[in-house]
Amino acid sequence: MRIALFSETFLPQRNGVALILDRLIRHLTTQGHEVLLAVPISWRPRGEVPLHPGLRVLRVPGVPLPRYPDLTLALPLAPRVMREVADFRPDVIHVVTEYSLGVTGLQTATTLGIPAIASFHTNIPRYLPYYGFGWAGELCWRYLRWFHNQAAVTFCPSETNRHELLERGFRNVRVWPRGVDTTRFAPSGRATPGDDGAPHDAVRLLYVGRLTPEKDLPVLFDAYEQLRNLRTPLQLTLVGDGAYTGIMRARAPADVTFAGYLEGQALSEAYAAADVFVFPSRSETLGNVVLEALASGLPVVGVRDGGTLENVEDGLNGVLCEPGDAGSFAAGIRRLAENPALRSRLGQNARTWAEARGWDAAFAPLTAAYEELAHR
């Protein structure tokens, strides 16, 4: 098959959508499919777009989104894009993001008579209050509903997310789950913590993700401060970066370690050196880093909201807390920090949970939909 993908984000940008899209392209090209990727390139790109055999990249100029420079919006060059897509002759068009390039993808599908699939990765209305645009939430939902209902099928990453979309009037919503590389992320041979200044017997807390407002990191910082007098010492490390890194550093307690953006072996070792994964975000549609933590044998302290509920079960592989409540989050951390036996049991269950979630099975519903629409 030939698949045309439209996405406002891709590597070297550092976010879950870009990483999943890269993995999808590798999966498709390995299976012998041809892929065209339409993606914006900012005026100041942070690196080269990776190429895979069987991948053709259509680079569309773009500009960083105001107040969220981690995302680049493509300029409206629909005629040029449509010509190149027509020349590629795709069997199906997959619109990965809902911004300007996504609209171009839907227009191209309609004009050329090609079936379109859309995917819902990011709960944008939940982001808006963090950037001063909470008043625009309902308008945003109306736009997203209009956008996705033009596609034959919309895929989202979790059942929790699917139910929310159906309740808001989205049609033909299916789940495209996420997988995890249980070879790369594993608890075997746990790394020895480095010299981070923490006591040798400290319980090491780890957060991985973008350092942006919608991740609710102040809740984590406040919870950490509340546990200063805990009998068991704690050490908190944050892995990730973003346009708001400086603000988060200024807001964090003085002894928090900022490790920056890590990938490859360095990221695997960061998980392996930790004892508990802490993730206060309530804006997730899934949370890929949660699966990586579970595969690494880490119990998760998360919130009882959003996509975290897809993979964390309270008392089975983690602890769920009230969203936005630092006191509840501190209690969750304390529960695991003071009970090594519980921490070990939940960590073993976490690994078992992740082992049942491989990438081949995760891609199956999506590729089946490609075949279904292409034959239709």
N, C-alpha and C positions, 0 to 999 in steps of 0.2 A: 504494500500500500504506500501511497504518498500522503503524508500528513503535514499540513501547514499549521504552525503554532504562532500565536500572537501573544506577546508578553511585554509588559512595561518594565520587567526586571529580569536580569540574568547575571550570571557570573561575569565579572569579578565582584558584583554587588554582594553584600553579605546579609542574606536573609533566608528564611526557610523556603520561600517560593522559588528563589533562584537556585537553591541547592536541589530541591525536588525536581525542578524542570531539567536541570543538568542530568540528574539520574534517569529521568524519563527518556531523555534523548538518547542516552547511552543504551538504555534497554531497547528502545525501538530500533536503533541502527544495528545493534547486535543481532536482532531478530531479522534483519534484512530489509527493513522498511526505509524509505527515503523521507527525510525531514527537511522542511523549510522553516526557519525560525525568523520571524520579524521581531526585531528588538530595538529599542532606542539606544543610542550612544550619546552620552552627555558631551557637552563641549569640553569637559575636563575628565575624560575616562580614567578610572583607577587601574587600568590594566587591559589586556587583550581578551576578547571573547574567545573562549576555548572552542576548538573545532574537533569534531568527531567524524570518522569516516561515514559517509552517507548523510552528512549535515551540510545544508546550504544556509548561510546567514544573510538576511536582508537587513542592513544597518540603516536605521532611520534616525536622523538628527533629533535631539531632544534637549530639554532644559530641566534642571532640578526643580522639584515641587517646592513652592514657598512653605516655610515652617517644617518641611519634612524632606530635607535635601538628600536623604538616603534613597529617594525614589525619583526617577527621571521620567518626565512625560514626553512622549513623542510629539513632534510637530505634525500638523495635518497635511500629509503628503499622499492622500488616498489614491490619486490617479497613478502615481508611480508604483505604489505598493500593489495596486490591483493588476497592473500590467505584469509585474514580476510573478505574482501568484498565478495569474492566468497561464503564463509561460511554464510554470512548474506543474500545472494540472493536478492539483491535489484531489484525493478521494474524499477527504474530510478536513474541515477547518476546526481547530481547537483554540478557542479564545481563553487564555489563561488568566488575564487581568481585565478589569472593567473600565479602564481609563481611556484616553484618547485613541491609543493604538487598538484597544479592544473594540471600540466602536467601529474603527476602520475594518477590523476583521469581520464583524457582523455585516457591515455594508458590502464587503467583498464577497462574502458567502451568499448573500441575497442576490447580488448582481450576477454572479457567475453560476448561480443555481447549485451551490455546493452545500451539503448538510453541515450544520455547525453544532459544536459542543462547547459549553462554557464551564468553567470551574470557579468555585467560590472558595478562595483561600483565606481571605482577610475580612474580618468583621469590621468594616470601615466605620459604621455608625457607632461602634463601641470605642473607637479611637477618638472621635471628634471632641468629646468633653475634655480630653487631656490637652487639647490644643486651642481651647477657647471657642469651639464651634458646636457645643452641645445642642444649641438651638436648631441646628441643621439636621439633626438625626432623622426625623421623619421624612424630610425631603430626600435625604440620602437613600433611605429604604425605598422610596417611590422610584428613584432612578434605578437602583439595583434590581428591583422587581421588573421594571420595564426592560432593562438590559437582558436579564437572564431568561425572561419568558419569550424572547425572540429566538433563543437556541432550542434545538430539538431536545436536548438533555442538559441539565446542570448537575455537575458533580461537586460534592463537598466532602471534607475529610472525616466527618464523624456523624454518628446517629444523633447526637445532641444537637449539632449544627443543622442537620437535615430537618429535625422536628421544628426548629425555630424558623427555618425558611418556609416550610409548608404552612405554618401558622400565619406567616406574613404574605401569603398569596403566591409564592413561587410554585411553578408547575414542573412536573417531571424531574424531581430531584432524586438523585441516587448518591450512594456513598462510594467514593474512591478512597479507600483507607491508606494508611501509611505503614511502611515497613521500617526495619532497622537492621543494620549490618551487625549481627551478633558475633562475628569474628573480630571485627575492628573494635567494637565496644563490648568488653567482657571483664568479669571480675577476676579471672584467673591471673595469678602472679601480680596481685595488687601492688601498685607502685608505692615506694616509700615517700612520704611527704618531704618536700624540700625544706630548705631553711627559710621558713616564713616568719620566724620569730615567735611562733606559738609554742606553748608547752608540749612536751612529747605526748602527753595523754589527752591532748585536746581533741574534741569531736570536730571534724572539719566539715563545714557547710559549703556547698558549691551552688552557684547560680551560673547558668550559661544562657546567653541570649543577647539581643540588642540592648544597649543602655539608653532606652528611650522612655518617655513619660508613660506610655500605655502599658508598660510592664509592671507598674505599681511597685517599683523598687523602694520608695519611701516607706511602704508598709513593712518591707523586709528590714530596712534599716532601723525602724522604730522597734520592731520585734527583737532585733539583735541587741539594741540598747537595754531593753527590759530584762534581758537575761544576763546582765553584767555580774550579778551576784550568784549565778548558778554554781552549784557545787562542782559540776564538771565544766572545765574551761572550753570555750568555743573559739573557732577561727573561721571567718567568713571570707571566701574568695569569689570574685566575680570575673567570669570569662566573657569577653565580648567588647564591642565598641559601638560607635554611632555618633551622630551629630551632637548628641546631648551628653557625651561622656564627661565633659568638663563640669556640667551642672551636677551630674550624679556624683562625681568625686567630691564636689563641695558639700553635697548633702549627706554623704556617707560618714559613719563614725570613723575616727582617725585610724583605727587598727584594721580596717577592711583592706584586703589585698585586691588590687585591680591588675589582672594578668593580661589584659588586652585581648585581641582577637587571636584565637588559636585554631589550628586545623591539623588534620593528619594525626601522626603519632603523638604530637604534643597535646592535642585535644583528648585523645584516648587516655593518656597518662593523667590528665587533669581529673577526669572522671574516676580513674582507678585510685587516685590518691585521696579521694573524698570519702566521707562516711554517710552523709545525708545530702540529698538534692533538694534545694529550696526554690520554689517557683510561685511567686505571689500573683502572677498575671491572671486577670479575669477576662481578658479580651481575646483569648486564643480560640481558634476554630479547632485546633488539635494540640499543638505543641510538640514539634518533632524532638526537641531536646529532652522532653520527658521520656520518650521511648529510648533515647540514647542512654539516659540515666538508669532506666530500668534494666536495660541490657547489661549495663556495667555493674549490676547488683546493688544499686543504691535505692533505699526506700525514699519516697518522695513526700515532702511536705508541700501540698498545693492547696488550691481553694475549691470550694464546692460550687463551681460555676464554670461555664464555657467548656472548651474542648478538653481540659484537663480531666473531666469526668469520664472521658472515653477510655482512659488507660489507668487511672488511679482509683482503686477501691479502698475505702477507709478500713484499716485493720487487716487488709490482705497484702498490699504492696506499698502502702503509704498511709499518710494521715491527711484528712481533708479538713480545712478550716473555713471560717466565714470570710467571704471576700471583702477586702478593704479593711479588715479588722486586725490591727497589729497585736492586740492582746490575744486574740484567738490564734494567730499565727505563732506567737511566742509560746503559747501552750502546746501547740503541735510540735514545735522544735524541742521543747523541754521533754515531752513525752518520749521522744526517741533518744535524746541525749542522755537521759538518766536511766535508760533501760537497754543495755547492750544486747540482752537476749532478744528483746522485741525487735531491735534494729537488725539483728542478724536474721531472724525469721522473715521479716518483711523484705530484706534484701534478697534472700534466696527465692522468695515468691516473685519478686520483681524480675529476676533473671528468667524464671520459668515462663512468666507472662510474655516477655520479649521474644523468647525462643519460638513462640507460636506465630510470630508476626514478621515473616520474611518478605523481601521486596517482590519476588516473583508473584506471590499470591496477592500482594497489594496492587500490582499493575493489572491483574487479570480483568476486573470489572471495566476498566477504562479501555483496554485494547479490545475487549469483546464489544463494547459500544462503538468503537471505530469500525469494526467489521460489520456490525448490524446496520449502521447508517450508510456505510459505503455500498452495501448490497441493496439497501432499500432504494 
